[in-house]
Protein backbone atom coordinates (compact mmCIF):
# COMPACT_ATOMS: atom_id res chain seq x y z
CA UNK A 1 0.00 0.00 0.00
CA UNK A 2 1.46 3.33 -1.03
CA UNK A 3 1.73 6.11 1.50
CA UNK A 4 0.16 9.38 0.47
CA UNK A 5 1.46 12.68 1.71
CA UNK A 6 -1.23 15.13 2.70
CA UNK A 7 -0.12 18.59 1.76
CA UNK A 8 -2.51 21.46 2.14
CA UNK A 9 -2.11 24.38 -0.18
CA UNK A 10 -4.33 27.21 0.80
CA UNK A 11 -4.60 30.76 1.90
CA UNK A 12 -3.57 31.92 5.33
CA UNK A 13 -5.70 34.12 7.56
CA UNK A 14 -3.75 37.25 6.58
CA UNK A 15 -4.30 36.64 2.89
CA UNK A 16 -8.02 36.04 3.37
CA UNK A 17 -8.38 39.22 5.44
CA UNK A 18 -6.46 41.19 2.81
CA UNK A 19 -8.71 39.92 0.03
CA UNK A 20 -11.82 40.84 2.03
CA UNK A 21 -10.48 44.32 2.85
CA UNK A 22 -9.38 44.83 -0.78
CA UNK A 23 -12.81 43.88 -2.09
CA UNK A 24 -14.56 46.20 0.36
CA UNK A 25 -12.15 49.07 -0.39
CA UNK A 26 -12.41 48.77 -4.18
CA UNK A 27 -16.17 48.23 -4.02
CA UNK A 28 -16.63 51.27 -1.84
CA UNK A 29 -18.63 49.32 0.75
CA UNK A 30 -18.78 50.09 4.44
CA UNK A 31 -16.25 51.74 6.67
CA UNK A 32 -13.34 49.93 4.97
CA UNK A 33 -13.79 52.12 1.88
CA UNK A 34 -12.57 55.08 3.97
CA UNK A 35 -9.49 53.29 5.29
CA UNK A 36 -5.97 54.15 4.22
CA UNK A 37 -4.28 51.67 1.90
CA UNK A 38 -1.81 51.02 4.74
CA UNK A 39 -4.62 49.48 6.78
CA UNK A 40 -6.08 47.58 3.85
CA UNK A 41 -2.71 45.89 3.26
CA UNK A 42 -1.91 45.50 6.98
CA UNK A 43 -2.80 41.78 7.15
CA UNK A 44 0.12 41.21 4.77
CA UNK A 45 2.84 43.23 6.55
CA UNK A 46 1.90 43.18 10.25
CA UNK A 47 3.11 39.57 10.81
CA UNK A 48 6.54 40.45 9.34
CA UNK A 49 6.80 43.53 11.55
CA UNK A 50 5.83 41.47 14.61
CA UNK A 51 8.56 38.91 13.87
CA UNK A 52 11.14 41.67 13.32
CA UNK A 53 10.24 43.42 16.61
CA UNK A 54 10.36 40.09 18.47
CA UNK A 55 13.84 39.37 17.09
CA UNK A 56 15.06 42.83 18.10
CA UNK A 57 13.73 42.33 21.65
CA UNK A 58 15.41 38.92 21.89
CA UNK A 59 18.74 40.35 20.69
CA UNK A 60 18.53 43.24 23.17
CA UNK A 61 17.82 40.88 26.08
CA UNK A 62 20.61 38.55 24.95
CA UNK A 63 23.03 41.50 24.90
CA UNK A 64 21.94 42.63 28.37
CA UNK A 65 22.36 39.12 29.79
CA UNK A 66 25.83 38.74 28.23
CA UNK A 67 26.83 42.15 29.58
CA UNK A 68 25.94 41.14 33.15
CA UNK A 69 27.57 37.71 32.87
CA UNK A 70 31.03 39.16 32.17
PQR file with spaces between the fields and no chain letter, atoms N, CA, C, O and H, PARSE charges and radii, in Angstrom:
ATOM       1  N    UNK     1       0.847   -1.179    0.000 -0.4000 1.5000
ATOM       2  CA   UNK     1       0.000    0.000    0.000 -0.0000 2.0000
ATOM       3  C    UNK     1       0.890    1.238    0.000  0.5500 1.7000
ATOM       4  O    UNK     1       1.794    1.353    0.827 -0.5500 1.4000
ATOM       5  N    UNK     2       0.649    2.125   -0.885 -0.4000 1.5000
ATOM       6  CA   UNK     2       1.460    3.331   -1.025 -0.0000 2.0000
ATOM       7  C    UNK     2       1.027    4.379   -0.006  0.5500 1.7000
ATOM       8  O    UNK     2      -0.161    4.580    0.250 -0.5500 1.4000
ATOM       9  H    UNK     2      -0.086    2.031   -1.557  0.4000 1.0000
ATOM      10  N    UNK     3       2.029    5.035    0.564 -0.4000 1.5000
ATOM      11  CA   UNK     3       1.732    6.113    1.505 -0.0000 2.0000
ATOM      12  C    UNK     3       1.462    7.394    0.724  0.5500 1.7000
ATOM      13  O    UNK     3       2.171    7.719   -0.228 -0.5500 1.4000
ATOM      14  H    UNK     3       2.994    4.872    0.356  0.4000 1.0000
ATOM      15  N    UNK     4       0.441    8.101    1.138 -0.4000 1.5000
ATOM      16  CA   UNK     4       0.160    9.377    0.474 -0.0000 2.0000
ATOM      17  C    UNK     4       0.486   10.509    1.438  0.5500 1.7000
ATOM      18  O    UNK     4       0.164   10.455    2.625 -0.5500 1.4000
ATOM      19  H    UNK     4      -0.135    7.837    1.912  0.4000 1.0000
ATOM      20  N    UNK     5       1.122   11.516    0.904 -0.4000 1.5000
ATOM      21  CA   UNK     5       1.460   12.682    1.707 -0.0000 2.0000
ATOM      22  C    UNK     5       0.330   13.690    1.576  0.5500 1.7000
ATOM      23  O    UNK     5      -0.088   14.033    0.470 -0.5500 1.4000
ATOM      24  H    UNK     5       1.384   11.559   -0.060  0.4000 1.0000
ATOM      25  N    UNK     6      -0.151   14.154    2.703 -0.4000 1.5000
ATOM      26  CA   UNK     6      -1.233   15.126    2.702 -0.0000 2.0000
ATOM      27  C    UNK     6      -0.644   16.517    2.820  0.5500 1.7000
ATOM      28  O    UNK     6      -0.220   16.928    3.900 -0.5500 1.4000
ATOM      29  H    UNK     6       0.189   13.875    3.602  0.4000 1.0000
ATOM      30  N    UNK     7      -0.616   17.228    1.734 -0.4000 1.5000
ATOM      31  CA   UNK     7      -0.118   18.591    1.761 -0.0000 2.0000
ATOM      32  C    UNK     7      -1.268   19.529    1.463  0.5500 1.7000
ATOM      33  O    UNK     7      -1.988   19.366    0.478 -0.5500 1.4000
ATOM      34  H    UNK     7      -0.960   16.894    0.857  0.4000 1.0000
ATOM      35  N    UNK     8      -1.425   20.501    2.319 -0.4000 1.5000
ATOM      36  CA   UNK     8      -2.506   21.459    2.144 -0.0000 2.0000
ATOM      37  C    UNK     8      -1.955   22.745    1.540  0.5500 1.7000
ATOM      38  O    UNK     8      -1.048   23.369    2.091 -0.5500 1.4000
ATOM      39  H    UNK     8      -0.840   20.633    3.119  0.4000 1.0000
ATOM      40  N    UNK     9      -2.498   23.114    0.439 -0.4000 1.5000
ATOM      41  CA   UNK     9      -2.109   24.379   -0.180 -0.0000 2.0000
ATOM      42  C    UNK     9      -3.328   25.282   -0.113  0.5500 1.7000
ATOM      43  O    UNK     9      -4.353   25.029   -0.746 -0.5500 1.4000
ATOM      44  H    UNK     9      -3.235   22.607   -0.008  0.4000 1.0000
ATOM      45  N    UNK    10      -3.190   26.323    0.657 -0.4000 1.5000
ATOM      46  CA   UNK    10      -4.332   27.207    0.803 -0.0000 2.0000
ATOM      47  C    UNK    10      -3.890   28.590    1.223  0.5500 1.7000
ATOM      48  O    UNK    10      -2.700   28.896    1.303 -0.5500 1.4000
ATOM      49  H    UNK    10      -2.357   26.529    1.171  0.4000 1.0000
ATOM      50  N    UNK    11      -4.868   29.401    1.484 -0.4000 1.5000
ATOM      51  CA   UNK    11      -4.600   30.763    1.895 -0.0000 2.0000
ATOM      52  C    UNK    11      -4.537   30.837    3.408  0.5500 1.7000
ATOM      53  O    UNK    11      -5.281   30.146    4.104 -0.5500 1.4000
ATOM      54  H    UNK    11      -5.835   29.153    1.419  0.4000 1.0000
ATOM      55  N    UNK    12      -3.647   31.676    3.913 -0.4000 1.5000
ATOM      56  CA   UNK    12      -3.575   31.920    5.333 -0.0000 2.0000
ATOM      57  C    UNK    12      -4.604   32.967    5.744  0.5500 1.7000
ATOM      58  O    UNK    12      -5.254   33.584    4.900 -0.5500 1.4000
ATOM      59  H    UNK    12      -3.043   32.237    3.347  0.4000 1.0000
ATOM      60  N    UNK    13      -4.737   33.153    7.032 -0.4000 1.5000
ATOM      61  CA   UNK    13      -5.701   34.119    7.556 -0.0000 2.0000
ATOM      62  C    UNK    13      -5.404   35.529    7.070  0.5500 1.7000
ATOM      63  O    UNK    13      -6.326   36.266    6.721 -0.5500 1.4000
ATOM      64  H    UNK    13      -4.209   32.652    7.717  0.4000 1.0000
ATOM      65  N    UNK    14      -4.127   35.918    7.042 -0.4000 1.5000
ATOM      66  CA   UNK    14      -3.751   37.250    6.585 -0.0000 2.0000
ATOM      67  C    UNK    14      -4.143   37.501    5.137  0.5500 1.7000
ATOM      68  O    UNK    14      -4.613   38.584    4.791 -0.5500 1.4000
ATOM      69  H    UNK    14      -3.378   35.319    7.325  0.4000 1.0000
ATOM      70  N    UNK    15      -3.948   36.491    4.294 -0.4000 1.5000
ATOM      71  CA   UNK    15      -4.304   36.636    2.886 -0.0000 2.0000
ATOM      72  C    UNK    15      -5.813   36.763    2.712  0.5500 1.7000
ATOM      73  O    UNK    15      -6.287   37.569    1.911 -0.5500 1.4000
ATOM      74  H    UNK    15      -3.566   35.610    4.575  0.4000 1.0000
ATOM      75  N    UNK    16      -6.558   35.973    3.458 -0.4000 1.5000
ATOM      76  CA   UNK    16      -8.015   36.042    3.371 -0.0000 2.0000
ATOM      77  C    UNK    16      -8.517   37.405    3.835  0.5500 1.7000
ATOM      78  O    UNK    16      -9.378   38.007    3.193 -0.5500 1.4000
ATOM      79  H    UNK    16      -6.173   35.318    4.109  0.4000 1.0000
ATOM      80  N    UNK    17      -7.974   37.893    4.957 -0.4000 1.5000
ATOM      81  CA   UNK    17      -8.378   39.219    5.437 -0.0000 2.0000
ATOM      82  C    UNK    17      -8.035   40.302    4.418  0.5500 1.7000
ATOM      83  O    UNK    17      -8.836   41.204    4.173 -0.5500 1.4000
ATOM      84  H    UNK    17      -7.274   37.404    5.478  0.4000 1.0000
ATOM      85  N    UNK    18      -6.844   40.213    3.826 -0.4000 1.5000
ATOM      86  CA   UNK    18      -6.456   41.190    2.813 -0.0000 2.0000
ATOM      87  C    UNK    18      -7.423   41.183    1.644  0.5500 1.7000
ATOM      88  O    UNK    18      -7.837   42.245    1.179 -0.5500 1.4000
ATOM      89  H    UNK    18      -6.194   39.481    4.026  0.4000 1.0000
ATOM      90  N    UNK    19      -7.789   40.006    1.162 -0.4000 1.5000
ATOM      91  CA   UNK    19      -8.708   39.923    0.034 -0.0000 2.0000
ATOM      92  C    UNK    19     -10.079   40.496    0.378  0.5500 1.7000
ATOM      93  O    UNK    19     -10.710   41.142   -0.458 -0.5500 1.4000
ATOM      94  H    UNK    19      -7.453   39.143    1.540  0.4000 1.0000
ATOM      95  N    UNK    20     -10.540   40.264    1.597 -0.4000 1.5000
ATOM      96  CA   UNK    20     -11.816   40.840    2.033 -0.0000 2.0000
ATOM      97  C    UNK    20     -11.712   42.361    2.091  0.5500 1.7000
ATOM      98  O    UNK    20     -12.573   43.067    1.565 -0.5500 1.4000
ATOM      99  H    UNK    20     -10.027   39.739    2.277  0.4000 1.0000
ATOM     100  N    UNK    21     -10.651   42.865    2.733 -0.4000 1.5000
ATOM     101  CA   UNK    21     -10.476   44.318    2.847 -0.0000 2.0000
ATOM     102  C    UNK    21     -10.334   44.953    1.463  0.5500 1.7000
ATOM     103  O    UNK    21     -10.901   46.017    1.211 -0.5500 1.4000
ATOM     104  H    UNK    21      -9.952   42.292    3.159  0.4000 1.0000
ATOM     105  N    UNK    22      -9.583   44.310    0.564 -0.4000 1.5000
ATOM     106  CA   UNK    22      -9.379   44.833   -0.778 -0.0000 2.0000
ATOM     107  C    UNK    22     -10.707   44.927   -1.540  0.5500 1.7000
ATOM     108  O    UNK    22     -10.985   45.923   -2.208 -0.5500 1.4000
ATOM     109  H    UNK    22      -9.122   43.446    0.769  0.4000 1.0000
ATOM     110  N    UNK    23     -11.508   43.883   -1.428 -0.4000 1.5000
ATOM     111  CA   UNK    23     -12.812   43.877   -2.092 -0.0000 2.0000
ATOM     112  C    UNK    23     -13.705   44.990   -1.558  0.5500 1.7000
ATOM     113  O    UNK    23     -14.355   45.696   -2.330 -0.5500 1.4000
ATOM     114  H    UNK    23     -11.283   43.073   -0.886  0.4000 1.0000
ATOM     115  N    UNK    24     -13.735   45.146   -0.241 -0.4000 1.5000
ATOM     116  CA   UNK    24     -14.558   46.197    0.355 -0.0000 2.0000
ATOM     117  C    UNK    24     -14.058   47.587   -0.023  0.5500 1.7000
ATOM     118  O    UNK    24     -14.856   48.485   -0.293 -0.5500 1.4000
ATOM     119  H    UNK    24     -13.206   44.573    0.385  0.4000 1.0000
ATOM     120  N    UNK    25     -12.730   47.766   -0.042 -0.4000 1.5000
ATOM     121  CA   UNK    25     -12.151   49.066   -0.395 -0.0000 2.0000
ATOM     122  C    UNK    25     -12.451   49.419   -1.851  0.5500 1.7000
ATOM     123  O    UNK    25     -12.910   50.525   -2.136 -0.5500 1.4000
ATOM     124  H    UNK    25     -12.082   47.037    0.177  0.4000 1.0000
ATOM     125  N    UNK    26     -12.199   48.495   -2.767 -0.4000 1.5000
ATOM     126  CA   UNK    26     -12.412   48.767   -4.183 -0.0000 2.0000
ATOM     127  C    UNK    26     -13.896   48.884   -4.527  0.5500 1.7000
ATOM     128  O    UNK    26     -14.271   49.619   -5.441 -0.5500 1.4000
ATOM     129  H    UNK    26     -11.826   47.597   -2.535  0.4000 1.0000
ATOM     130  N    UNK    27     -14.736   48.155   -3.792 -0.4000 1.5000
ATOM     131  CA   UNK    27     -16.169   48.229   -4.025 -0.0000 2.0000
ATOM     132  C    UNK    27     -16.825   49.446   -3.401  0.5500 1.7000
ATOM     133  O    UNK    27     -17.962   49.785   -3.728 -0.5500 1.4000
ATOM     134  H    UNK    27     -14.432   47.558   -3.050  0.4000 1.0000
ATOM     135  N    UNK    28     -16.106   50.099   -2.503 -0.4000 1.5000
ATOM     136  CA   UNK    28     -16.634   51.274   -1.835 -0.0000 2.0000
ATOM     137  C    UNK    28     -17.692   50.960   -0.791  0.5500 1.7000
ATOM     138  O    UNK    28     -18.550   51.794   -0.503 -0.5500 1.4000
ATOM     139  H    UNK    28     -15.182   49.823   -2.237  0.4000 1.0000
ATOM     140  N    UNK    29     -17.634   49.749   -0.218 -0.4000 1.5000
ATOM     141  CA   UNK    29     -18.631   49.317    0.750 -0.0000 2.0000
ATOM     142  C    UNK    29     -18.148   49.513    2.168  0.5500 1.7000
ATOM     143  O    UNK    29     -16.999   49.210    2.491 -0.5500 1.4000
ATOM     144  H    UNK    29     -16.938   49.071   -0.453  0.4000 1.0000
ATOM     145  N    UNK    30     -19.023   50.017    3.012 -0.4000 1.5000
ATOM     146  CA   UNK    30     -18.780   50.086    4.440 -0.0000 2.0000
ATOM     147  C    UNK    30     -17.671   51.039    4.844  0.5500 1.7000
ATOM     148  O    UNK    30     -17.209   51.873    4.066 -0.5500 1.4000
ATOM     149  H    UNK    30     -19.957   50.263    2.750  0.4000 1.0000
ATOM     150  N    UNK    31     -17.276   50.882    6.065 -0.4000 1.5000
ATOM     151  CA   UNK    31     -16.253   51.737    6.665 -0.0000 2.0000
ATOM     152  C    UNK    31     -14.878   51.486    6.048  0.5500 1.7000
ATOM     153  O    UNK    31     -14.037   52.384    6.029 -0.5500 1.4000
ATOM     154  H    UNK    31     -17.652   50.204    6.698  0.4000 1.0000
ATOM     155  N    UNK    32     -14.647   50.288    5.550 -0.4000 1.5000
ATOM     156  CA   UNK    32     -13.340   49.931    4.974 -0.0000 2.0000
ATOM     157  C    UNK    32     -13.015   50.814    3.772  0.5500 1.7000
ATOM     158  O    UNK    32     -11.841   51.070    3.503 -0.5500 1.4000
ATOM     159  H    UNK    32     -15.330   49.559    5.565  0.4000 1.0000
ATOM     160  N    UNK    33     -14.013   51.277    3.054 -0.4000 1.5000
ATOM     161  CA   UNK    33     -13.787   52.125    1.882 -0.0000 2.0000
ATOM     162  C    UNK    33     -13.076   53.421    2.254  0.5500 1.7000
ATOM     163  O    UNK    33     -12.424   54.034    1.409 -0.5500 1.4000
ATOM     164  H    UNK    33     -14.966   51.069    3.273  0.4000 1.0000
ATOM     165  N    UNK    34     -13.196   53.842    3.509 -0.4000 1.5000
ATOM     166  CA   UNK    34     -12.565   55.082    3.967 -0.0000 2.0000
ATOM     167  C    UNK    34     -11.164   54.855    4.536  0.5500 1.7000
ATOM     168  O    UNK    34     -10.439   55.811    4.813 -0.5500 1.4000
ATOM     169  H    UNK    34     -13.725   53.344    4.196  0.4000 1.0000
ATOM     170  N    UNK    35     -10.794   53.607    4.704 -0.4000 1.5000
ATOM     171  CA   UNK    35      -9.494   53.291    5.286 -0.0000 2.0000
ATOM     172  C    UNK    35      -8.358   53.692    4.344  0.5500 1.7000
ATOM     173  O    UNK    35      -8.518   53.770    3.126 -0.5500 1.4000
ATOM     174  H    UNK    35     -11.383   52.831    4.478  0.4000 1.0000
ATOM     175  N    UNK    36      -7.195   53.943    4.974 -0.4000 1.5000
ATOM     176  CA   UNK    36      -5.965   54.153    4.215 -0.0000 2.0000
ATOM     177  C    UNK    36      -5.530   52.813    3.614  0.5500 1.7000
ATOM     178  O    UNK    36      -5.855   51.746    4.135 -0.5500 1.4000
ATOM     179  H    UNK    36      -7.065   53.879    5.964  0.4000 1.0000
ATOM     180  N    UNK    37      -4.785   52.898    2.501 -0.4000 1.5000
ATOM     181  CA   UNK    37      -4.279   51.667    1.904 -0.0000 2.0000
ATOM     182  C    UNK    37      -3.315   50.930    2.839  0.5500 1.7000
ATOM     183  O    UNK    37      -3.153   49.714    2.736 -0.5500 1.4000
ATOM     184  H    UNK    37      -4.522   53.765    2.078  0.4000 1.0000
ATOM     185  N    UNK    38      -2.678   51.670    3.748 -0.4000 1.5000
ATOM     186  CA   UNK    38      -1.809   51.017    4.737 -0.0000 2.0000
ATOM     187  C    UNK    38      -2.591   50.014    5.560  0.5500 1.7000
ATOM     188  O    UNK    38      -2.102   48.919    5.836 -0.5500 1.4000
ATOM     189  H    UNK    38      -2.809   52.658    3.832  0.4000 1.0000
ATOM     190  N    UNK    39      -3.808   50.382    5.957 -0.4000 1.5000
ATOM     191  CA   UNK    39      -4.622   49.484    6.783 -0.0000 2.0000
ATOM     192  C    UNK    39      -5.237   48.361    5.958  0.5500 1.7000
ATOM     193  O    UNK    39      -5.429   47.256    6.464 -0.5500 1.4000
ATOM     194  H    UNK    39      -4.205   51.272    5.732  0.4000 1.0000
ATOM     195  N    UNK    40      -5.542   48.627    4.717 -0.4000 1.5000
ATOM     196  CA   UNK    40      -6.085   47.576    3.850 -0.0000 2.0000
ATOM     197  C    UNK    40      -5.035   46.479    3.646  0.5500 1.7000
ATOM     198  O    UNK    40      -5.362   45.292    3.638 -0.5500 1.4000
ATOM     199  H    UNK    40      -5.386   49.525    4.306  0.4000 1.0000
ATOM     200  N    UNK    41      -3.776   46.885    3.480 -0.4000 1.5000
ATOM     201  CA   UNK    41      -2.706   45.889    3.264 -0.0000 2.0000
ATOM     202  C    UNK    41      -2.071   45.391    4.560  0.5500 1.7000
ATOM     203  O    UNK    41      -1.162   44.562    4.517 -0.5500 1.4000
ATOM     204  H    UNK    41      -3.511   47.849    3.486  0.4000 1.0000
ATOM     205  N    UNK    42      -2.529   45.876    5.696 -0.4000 1.5000
ATOM     206  CA   UNK    42      -1.909   45.503    6.976 -0.0000 2.0000
ATOM     207  C    UNK    42      -1.907   44.009    7.278  0.5500 1.7000
ATOM     208  O    UNK    42      -0.952   43.543    7.899 -0.5500 1.4000
ATOM     209  H    UNK    42      -3.268   46.549    5.730  0.4000 1.0000
ATOM     210  N    UNK    43      -2.915   43.223    6.879 -0.4000 1.5000
ATOM     211  CA   UNK    43      -2.801   41.782    7.149 -0.0000 2.0000
ATOM     212  C    UNK    43      -1.603   41.128    6.471  0.5500 1.7000
ATOM     213  O    UNK    43      -1.195   40.036    6.867 -0.5500 1.4000
ATOM     214  H    UNK    43      -3.691   43.602    6.375  0.4000 1.0000
ATOM     215  N    UNK    44      -1.033   41.774    5.460 -0.4000 1.5000
ATOM     216  CA   UNK    44       0.125   41.211    4.774 -0.0000 2.0000
ATOM     217  C    UNK    44       1.438   41.574    5.454  0.5500 1.7000
ATOM     218  O    UNK    44       2.358   40.756    5.480 -0.5500 1.4000
ATOM     219  H    UNK    44      -1.364   42.661    5.138  0.4000 1.0000
ATOM     220  N    UNK    45       1.547   42.791    6.010 -0.4000 1.5000
ATOM     221  CA   UNK    45       2.841   43.228    6.551 -0.0000 2.0000
ATOM     222  C    UNK    45       2.920   43.201    8.075  0.5500 1.7000
ATOM     223  O    UNK    45       4.028   43.199    8.611 -0.5500 1.4000
ATOM     224  H    UNK    45       0.800   43.455    5.988  0.4000 1.0000
ATOM     225  N    UNK    46       1.831   43.181    8.779 -0.4000 1.5000
ATOM     226  CA   UNK    46       1.897   43.179   10.248 -0.0000 2.0000
ATOM     227  C    UNK    46       2.602   41.933   10.802  0.5500 1.7000
ATOM     228  O    UNK    46       3.392   42.075   11.736 -0.5500 1.4000
ATOM     229  H    UNK    46       0.930   43.183    8.343  0.4000 1.0000
ATOM     230  N    UNK    47       2.363   40.727   10.282 -0.4000 1.5000
ATOM     231  CA   UNK    47       3.108   39.572   10.807 -0.0000 2.0000
ATOM     232  C    UNK    47       4.624   39.707   10.658  0.5500 1.7000
ATOM     233  O    UNK    47       5.367   39.310   11.556 -0.5500 1.4000
ATOM     234  H    UNK    47       1.722   40.612    9.523  0.4000 1.0000
ATOM     235  N    UNK    48       5.092   40.260    9.539 -0.4000 1.5000
ATOM     236  CA   UNK    48       6.535   40.447    9.345 -0.0000 2.0000
ATOM     237  C    UNK    48       7.099   41.458   10.332  0.5500 1.7000
ATOM     238  O    UNK    48       8.194   41.266   10.860 -0.5500 1.4000
ATOM     239  H    UNK    48       4.489   40.582    8.809  0.4000 1.0000
ATOM     240  N    UNK    49       6.365   42.523   10.582 -0.4000 1.5000
ATOM     241  CA   UNK    49       6.799   43.534   11.547 -0.0000 2.0000
ATOM     242  C    UNK    49       6.845   42.933   12.953  0.5500 1.7000
ATOM     243  O    UNK    49       7.765   43.215   13.720 -0.5500 1.4000
ATOM     244  H    UNK    49       5.475   42.678   10.153  0.4000 1.0000
ATOM     245  N    UNK    50       5.861   42.113   13.286 -0.4000 1.5000
ATOM     246  CA   UNK    50       5.835   41.475   14.613 -0.0000 2.0000
ATOM     247  C    UNK    50       7.041   40.557   14.809  0.5500 1.7000
ATOM     248  O    UNK    50       7.645   40.549   15.882 -0.5500 1.4000
ATOM     249  H    UNK    50       5.114   41.883   12.662  0.4000 1.0000
ATOM     250  N    UNK    51       7.391   39.793   13.790 -0.4000 1.5000
ATOM     251  CA   UNK    51       8.563   38.914   13.874 -0.0000 2.0000
ATOM     252  C    UNK    51       9.833   39.743   14.016  0.5500 1.7000
ATOM     253  O    UNK    51      10.697   39.405   14.824 -0.5500 1.4000
ATOM     254  H    UNK    51       6.900   39.800   12.918  0.4000 1.0000
ATOM     255  N    UNK    52       9.961   40.808   13.256 -0.4000 1.5000
ATOM     256  CA   UNK    52      11.137   41.672   13.317 -0.0000 2.0000
ATOM     257  C    UNK    52      11.281   42.292   14.709  0.5500 1.7000
ATOM     258  O    UNK    52      12.378   42.295   15.266 -0.5500 1.4000
ATOM     259  H    UNK    52       9.259   41.083   12.599  0.4000 1.0000
ATOM     260  N    UNK    53      10.197   42.813   15.275 -0.4000 1.5000
ATOM     261  CA   UNK    53      10.243   43.418   16.610 -0.0000 2.0000
ATOM     262  C    UNK    53      10.601   42.376   17.660  0.5500 1.7000
ATOM     263  O    UNK    53      11.368   42.654   18.582 -0.5500 1.4000
ATOM     264  H    UNK    53       9.305   42.810   14.823  0.4000 1.0000
ATOM     265  N    UNK    54      10.042   41.169   17.521 -0.4000 1.5000
ATOM     266  CA   UNK    54      10.363   40.087   18.469 -0.0000 2.0000
ATOM     267  C    UNK    54      11.846   39.744   18.411  0.5500 1.7000
ATOM     268  O    UNK    54      12.476   39.554   19.452 -0.5500 1.4000
ATOM     269  H    UNK    54       9.419   40.943   16.772  0.4000 1.0000
ATOM     270  N    UNK    55      12.409   39.663   17.215 -0.4000 1.5000
ATOM     271  CA   UNK    55      13.844   39.369   17.088 -0.0000 2.0000
ATOM     272  C    UNK    55      14.707   40.471   17.701  0.5500 1.7000
ATOM     273  O    UNK    55      15.716   40.181   18.344 -0.5500 1.4000
ATOM     274  H    UNK    55      11.897   39.817   16.370  0.4000 1.0000
ATOM     275  N    UNK    56      14.319   41.719   17.509 -0.4000 1.5000
ATOM     276  CA   UNK    56      15.058   42.834   18.104 -0.0000 2.0000
ATOM     277  C    UNK    56      15.026   42.738   19.625  0.5500 1.7000
ATOM     278  O    UNK    56      16.050   42.925   20.281 -0.5500 1.4000
ATOM     279  H    UNK    56      13.499   41.954   16.987  0.4000 1.0000
ATOM     280  N    UNK    57      13.860   42.448   20.187 -0.4000 1.5000
ATOM     281  CA   UNK    57      13.731   42.328   21.646 -0.0000 2.0000
ATOM     282  C    UNK    57      14.596   41.187   22.167  0.5500 1.7000
ATOM     283  O    UNK    57      15.263   41.330   23.191 -0.5500 1.4000
ATOM     284  H    UNK    57      13.027   42.296   19.654  0.4000 1.0000
ATOM     285  N    UNK    58      14.586   40.060   21.468 -0.4000 1.5000
ATOM     286  CA   UNK    58      15.413   38.923   21.889 -0.0000 2.0000
ATOM     287  C    UNK    58      16.884   39.284   21.852  0.5500 1.7000
ATOM     288  O    UNK    58      17.623   38.955   22.780 -0.5500 1.4000
ATOM     289  H    UNK    58      14.044   39.944   20.636  0.4000 1.0000
ATOM     290  N    UNK    59      17.326   39.959   20.788 -0.4000 1.5000
ATOM     291  CA   UNK    59      18.739   40.347   20.690 -0.0000 2.0000
ATOM     292  C    UNK    59      19.129   41.345   21.773  0.5500 1.7000
ATOM     293  O    UNK    59      20.238   41.277   22.302 -0.5500 1.4000
ATOM     294  H    UNK    59      16.725   40.226   20.034  0.4000 1.0000
ATOM     295  N    UNK    60      18.239   42.265   22.109 -0.4000 1.5000
ATOM     296  CA   UNK    60      18.525   43.238   23.174 -0.0000 2.0000
ATOM     297  C    UNK    60      18.667   42.518   24.507  0.5500 1.7000
ATOM     298  O    UNK    60      19.614   42.772   25.252 -0.5500 1.4000
ATOM     299  H    UNK    60      17.337   42.320   21.679  0.4000 1.0000
ATOM     300  N    UNK    61      17.723   41.612   24.815 -0.4000 1.5000
ATOM     301  CA   UNK    61      17.820   40.880   26.080 -0.0000 2.0000
ATOM     302  C    UNK    61      19.056   39.999   26.127  0.5500 1.7000
ATOM     303  O    UNK    61      19.684   39.869   27.178 -0.5500 1.4000
ATOM     304  H    UNK    61      16.955   41.406   24.210  0.4000 1.0000
ATOM     305  N    UNK    62      19.413   39.390   24.996 -0.4000 1.5000
ATOM     306  CA   UNK    62      20.611   38.552   24.947 -0.0000 2.0000
ATOM     307  C    UNK    62      21.855   39.400   25.235  0.5500 1.7000
ATOM     308  O    UNK    62      22.748   38.983   25.973 -0.5500 1.4000
ATOM     309  H    UNK    62      18.902   39.496   24.142  0.4000 1.0000
ATOM     310  N    UNK    63      21.896   40.601   24.639 -0.4000 1.5000
ATOM     311  CA   UNK    63      23.035   41.503   24.902 -0.0000 2.0000
ATOM     312  C    UNK    63      23.107   41.938   26.349  0.5500 1.7000
ATOM     313  O    UNK    63      24.199   42.012   26.914 -0.5500 1.4000
ATOM     314  H    UNK    63      21.171   40.941   24.040  0.4000 1.0000
ATOM     315  N    UNK    64      21.972   42.229   26.964 -0.4000 1.5000
ATOM     316  CA   UNK    64      21.944   42.633   28.372 -0.0000 2.0000
ATOM     317  C    UNK    64      22.415   41.496   29.262  0.5500 1.7000
ATOM     318  O    UNK    64      23.189   41.717   30.192 -0.5500 1.4000
ATOM     319  H    UNK    64      21.085   42.169   26.506  0.4000 1.0000
ATOM     320  N    UNK    65      21.955   40.277   28.986 -0.4000 1.5000
ATOM     321  CA   UNK    65      22.356   39.116   29.793 -0.0000 2.0000
ATOM     322  C    UNK    65      23.851   38.860   29.654  0.5500 1.7000
ATOM     323  O    UNK    65      24.518   38.577   30.649 -0.5500 1.4000
ATOM     324  H    UNK    65      21.326   40.097   28.230  0.4000 1.0000
ATOM     325  N    UNK    66      24.393   38.952   28.431 -0.4000 1.5000
ATOM     326  CA   UNK    66      25.832   38.741   28.231 -0.0000 2.0000
ATOM     327  C    UNK    66      26.647   39.826   28.909  0.5500 1.7000
ATOM     328  O    UNK    66      27.746   39.563   29.398 -0.5500 1.4000
ATOM     329  H    UNK    66      23.851   39.181   27.623  0.4000 1.0000
ATOM     330  N    UNK    67      26.114   41.058   28.944 -0.4000 1.5000
ATOM     331  CA   UNK    67      26.825   42.151   29.575 -0.0000 2.0000
ATOM     332  C    UNK    67      26.957   41.914   31.092  0.5500 1.7000
ATOM     333  O    UNK    67      27.996   42.216   31.681 -0.5500 1.4000
ATOM     334  H    UNK    67      25.222   41.272   28.548  0.4000 1.0000
ATOM     335  N    UNK    68      25.912   41.380   31.711 -0.4000 1.5000
ATOM     336  CA   UNK    68      25.939   41.140   33.147 -0.0000 2.0000
ATOM     337  C    UNK    68      26.678   39.869   33.519  0.5500 1.7000
ATOM     338  O    UNK    68      27.088   39.720   34.670 -0.5500 1.4000
ATOM     339  H    UNK    68      25.068   41.135   31.233  0.4000 1.0000
ATOM     340  N    UNK    69      26.858   38.957   32.591 -0.4000 1.5000
ATOM     341  CA   UNK    69      27.572   37.706   32.870 -0.0000 2.0000
ATOM     342  C    UNK    69      29.077   37.831   32.738  0.5500 1.7000
ATOM     343  O    UNK    69      29.793   36.870   33.019 -0.5500 1.4000
ATOM     344  H    UNK    69      26.525   39.078   31.656  0.4000 1.0000
ATOM     345  N    UNK    70      29.584   38.986   32.319 -0.4000 1.5000
ATOM     346  CA   UNK    70      31.029   39.161   32.169 -0.0000 2.0000
ATOM     347  C    UNK    70      31.696   39.350   33.482  0.5500 1.7000
ATOM     348  O    UNK    70      32.915   39.512   33.538 -0.5500 1.4000
ATOM     349  H    UNK    70      29.002   39.767   32.091  0.4000 1.0000
